[in-house]
């Protein structure tokens, strides 16, 4: 007889890897967050299965990619907000300098201040 234990790859680890790859390539938190959740659940089940389930490395790769996808999505979102804020400030500054020529002159030609009076 064959005394080997049949092992099976945990489906959650495969789902985690697929969702993690989608999260990184699409920069979407809608796939990255489930990748993290599925990866941690699969990793926990694999540890508790006493060798009946495999795919520990796949689960780890999946939730690491999920975390990277979340970080990328946050980074890209904040970059867009910073860009929008800079454009808004530039427009407001243009309105102020158009209304008050003295402000434009003061900004364009800084006057040196002498502190030795």
Helices and strands as residue ranges (DSSP letters): E 8-9, H 11-26, H 29-48, E 53-54, H 56-99, H 101-108
